[in-house]
Amino acid sequence: MALSQRITQAVNRAFVALDDLVGPMSVTSQTADPTYDPTDGSVSKIEKTVIVEGVFDRYDTDRVDGTIITIEDRLILVKPKAGFTPKIGDTILGPDSIVYNILGVDSIIAYDQVFLWELQARK
């Protein structure tokens, strides 16, 4: 078995072990630039919403600096989903039913494959 398959299995087992902490969350991405209608002054957005599985957590206090990461920020670990790449500016509906703005996106990659997305989100 290839190492990338073993890593994928390990990530999946970790999510299963976290059972009650893992849940579905919806991420909304703007898929095109907003358009402005000069006749009525409205702005329309084209958005796409994707349901992802992830863990919603707080940052450890030693990572909170009050500027880049605040006490209100959330650390969200998301399993990769085919055809989906989170980006800064997207929003995510947390399990607390609050919409958070994604401020940071990091990935854990090996062998050119994403195994986990780490998102920084803020109300």
N, C-alpha and C positions, 0 to 999 in steps of 0.2 A: 504494500500500500504506500502510495506517495505521501511525502511529508505534508503537502498542502491538504490532502484528504484527512490526515490525522489532525491537523490544526482545526479544520472545519468541524470534525467530529467533537473535538475538545470544546470548541466554542458552543456547539449545540448542547453538549452535556452540561456545560456551565449554566446555560440558560434554563435547562430543565431543573437543575439543582436549585436555582433561585426561585422556582415555581411561583410563589405568591407575590414576588416582587416584579415579575415579568408580566407585561400586558400590552395590549394593542394601543397604539397612539396614532393619530393622524397628522401627517405632515402636509402642509400646503405650500406649493411652490408657484411663483409667478412664471408662466411659460413664455410670455412675450411682453414687450414693453407696453405700458398702459397707453390707451388712445384717448385723446381729448376731443370732445365734440363741442365746437365753438357755438353751435346754435343754442344749446341749453347749458353749456358750461360743465357738463358731466365728464367724468373720467371712468373708463371701463377697463377692467383688468381681466386677463385670461389666466386662470389658475388651474392647477391640477392638484388633487388631494390623493395621497397614497397612505394606506394603512401599513404601519411597520410594527415590529415587535421589539420591545426594548425594556431597559431598566431605567427607572426615573429615580435619581438620588440627589443628595446635597454634596457639595465639595467638602473635603476635610478642612478643618479650620486652618491648618498650616498652609493650604493653597490659596486661602482668601487673603487678598492684599487690599481690598477696599476700592480698587480702581479697575484693574483688568478683570478680576473675579471678585464679585461682591457676595455678601452673606445670603442675598436673595437668589443668586444664580443657581441653576440646576445643572447637574452633570447627567447626561442621558447617554446610555450605551445602547446602540441600535444594531440589530443583526442586519447584515447586507440583504438587499432585495434586488432581484434582477431588474435592470432598467431604471433603477433609482439611485441617485446620488444627491445627498442633502447638500445645501449650500447656505452660506451666510445670507440672511434676509428672508429665508423661509420661516414659516411659523409652525409650531407643533402644539397640539392640544394634549396637555398632560393628563395623567389619570386623576388629577384633582380638578378637572374640568376648567382649567385656566389655560389661556392661549399664551405661549411664550415665543419670543423672537429668538431665532438662532443667531448667536453672535460669533460662534467659533465652530469649526468643523475639522476634526483630525481623524485620520484613519490608521488602523493597524493593518499593515500590508506585509505579506511575504509571498515570494514567488509570483509577483505581479497580480496578486489576488487580495481583495479587501476581505478581512475576516471580521472586522468590527468597526463601526463608526462611533466616535466620541464627540458628542455635541455639547456645547456650552449654550445655555438658554437663559433668558431673562424676561420677566414680565414686562 
